[in-house]
Amino acid sequence: MYTYSYEIPKQMSMQNRLPLTDENGNFHCYIKKRKPRISTRIVNNLFSLSLNYCFEAVDRNEKNIYSISALTFKLDYMLTTPLQKIVLKRMREQLIENKYTWQDNSDTYVFLQHYSLEVRLFKNNEEIATVKLLDTRNADELDNVFITLFEII
């Protein structure tokens, strides 16, 4: 099991690079946010349907490892890696929970977004990771995000 974390300032600017570190404090990559395409921003502002920003993971040299962004006029997301683009198809799981699915080679991935600020990732029906946002009611400056990998993907 591997645990990673990063901290999100309440007033995060577009220039912020959030270091992703493991439980020993070793740096792995940066998480960055950027503005989505203008058409996606317009739709989001009108209907509040999707991500307000695109998110990227970059290495120390600013080389893109992956990015995730909302698709225009849909509630699906696009996961982009240096080798491929994958559409994450959204399905409503319950009233305020979402489920995203995609195929990669012969593997099926499911990403469950829970109302309790927890996300669970499954590969072929086996849970492989969780992402949790700590309770932030008492925090004024930072939100803490913890990622737990149960196996190397």
C-alpha positions as CSV (number, residue, x, y, z in Angstrom):
1,M,0.0,0.0,0.0
2,Y,1.3,3.5,-1.0
3,T,0.1,6.8,0.4
4,Y,0.5,10.2,-1.2
5,S,-0.8,13.6,-0.3
6,Y,-1.0,17.2,-1.3
7,E,-2.4,20.4,0.2
8,I,-4.7,22.8,-1.6
9,P,-4.6,26.4,-0.5
10,K,-8.1,27.9,-0.1
11,Q,-7.1,30.7,-2.5
12,M,-5.2,28.7,-5.1
13,S,-3.9,30.7,-8.1
14,M,-3.3,29.5,-11.6
15,Q,0.4,29.7,-10.9
16,N,0.4,27.3,-8.0
17,R,2.1,23.9,-8.3
18,L,1.1,21.5,-5.6
19,P,3.8,19.0,-4.7
20,L,2.6,15.4,-4.5
21,T,4.6,13.6,-1.8
22,D,4.6,10.1,-0.3
23,E,4.4,9.3,3.4
24,N,8.1,9.8,3.7
25,G,8.0,13.3,2.3
26,N,9.6,12.3,-1.1
27,F,8.5,14.4,-4.0
28,H,6.8,12.6,-7.0
29,C,5.2,15.3,-9.2
30,Y,3.3,18.5,-9.2
31,I,-0.5,19.0,-9.5
32,K,-1.4,22.1,-11.4
33,K,-4.7,23.7,-12.5
34,R,-5.4,25.6,-15.6
35,K,-8.4,27.2,-17.3
36,P,-10.5,25.0,-19.6
37,R,-11.3,25.8,-23.2
38,I,-13.6,28.9,-23.6
39,S,-16.6,26.8,-24.7
40,T,-16.3,24.6,-21.6
41,R,-16.1,27.7,-19.4
42,I,-19.2,29.2,-20.9
43,V,-21.2,26.0,-20.4
44,N,-20.0,25.6,-16.9
45,N,-20.8,29.2,-16.0
46,L,-24.3,28.8,-17.5
47,F,-25.2,25.4,-16.0
48,S,-22.6,24.6,-13.3
49,L,-22.2,21.2,-14.9
50,S,-18.5,20.3,-14.9
51,L,-15.1,21.0,-13.5
52,N,-14.2,24.6,-13.1
53,Y,-10.6,23.9,-14.1
54,C,-8.5,21.4,-15.8
55,F,-5.9,19.6,-13.7
56,E,-2.5,18.3,-14.7
57,A,0.3,16.3,-13.2
58,V,3.7,17.4,-14.3
59,D,7.2,16.4,-13.4
60,R,10.0,18.7,-12.2
61,N,10.7,19.9,-15.7
62,E,7.0,20.7,-16.4
63,K,6.6,17.7,-18.7
64,N,3.0,16.6,-18.7
65,I,2.4,13.2,-17.1
66,Y,-1.4,13.4,-17.4
67,S,-4.3,15.9,-17.4
68,I,-8.0,15.7,-16.8
69,S,-10.6,18.1,-18.2
70,A,-14.3,18.3,-18.8
71,L,-15.7,17.8,-22.3
72,T,-17.9,20.5,-23.7
73,F,-21.7,20.0,-23.3
74,K,-21.2,16.7,-21.5
75,L,-20.6,15.6,-18.0
76,D,-17.8,13.3,-19.2
77,Y,-14.1,13.9,-18.7
78,M,-11.1,13.5,-20.9
79,L,-8.0,11.9,-19.3
80,T,-4.9,12.7,-21.4
81,T,-1.6,10.9,-21.1
82,P,1.5,11.3,-23.4
83,L,0.4,8.1,-25.1
84,Q,-3.4,8.3,-25.4
85,K,-6.6,10.1,-24.7
86,I,-9.4,8.3,-22.7
87,V,-13.0,9.5,-22.3
88,L,-14.3,8.8,-18.8
89,K,-18.0,8.1,-19.3
90,R,-20.3,9.5,-16.5
91,M,-23.3,7.6,-15.1
92,R,-25.4,8.7,-12.2
93,E,-25.0,6.1,-9.4
94,Q,-27.4,7.6,-6.9
95,L,-28.8,11.1,-6.3
96,I,-25.5,12.8,-5.6
97,E,-23.0,10.1,-6.5
98,N,-21.3,9.6,-9.9
99,K,-19.6,6.7,-11.6
100,Y,-17.1,7.1,-14.4
101,T,-16.0,4.1,-16.5
102,W,-13.3,3.5,-19.2
103,Q,-11.4,0.7,-20.9
104,D,-7.7,0.5,-21.2
105,N,-6.4,-2.5,-23.2
106,S,-8.3,-5.4,-21.7
107,D,-8.9,-3.7,-18.3
108,T,-12.1,-2.0,-17.1
109,Y,-11.7,0.9,-14.7
110,V,-14.5,2.4,-12.6
111,F,-14.1,5.6,-10.7
112,L,-16.8,6.2,-8.0
113,Q,-17.3,9.7,-6.7
114,H,-19.1,9.7,-3.4
115,Y,-20.8,12.7,-1.7
116,S,-18.6,12.3,1.4
117,L,-15.6,13.7,-0.5
118,E,-14.2,10.2,-1.1
119,V,-13.3,8.7,-4.5
120,R,-12.7,5.0,-5.1
121,L,-11.0,3.5,-8.1
122,F,-11.6,-0.1,-9.2
123,K,-9.7,-2.1,-11.8
124,N,-11.6,-5.2,-13.1
125,N,-13.9,-5.0,-10.0
126,E,-11.0,-4.9,-7.5
127,E,-10.4,-1.7,-5.5
128,I,-7.0,-0.3,-6.3
129,A,-7.1,3.2,-4.9
130,T,-8.9,5.8,-2.8
131,V,-8.7,9.6,-2.7
132,K,-10.0,11.4,0.4
133,L,-10.4,15.1,1.2
134,L,-9.9,15.5,4.9
135,D,-12.6,17.2,6.9
136,T,-11.9,20.9,6.3
137,R,-14.5,22.6,8.6
138,N,-11.7,23.7,11.0
139,A,-9.1,24.5,8.4
140,D,-8.8,28.1,7.3
141,E,-5.8,27.9,5.0
142,L,-5.5,24.4,3.4
143,D,-7.5,21.4,2.2
144,N,-5.6,18.1,2.6
145,V,-6.0,15.4,0.0
146,F,-4.8,11.8,0.6
147,I,-4.3,9.2,-2.1
148,T,-3.9,5.6,-1.2
149,L,-2.8,3.0,-3.8
150,F,-3.5,-0.6,-2.9
151,E,-1.4,-1.8,-5.8
152,I,0.8,-0.3,-8.5
153,I,-1.4,0.5,-11.5
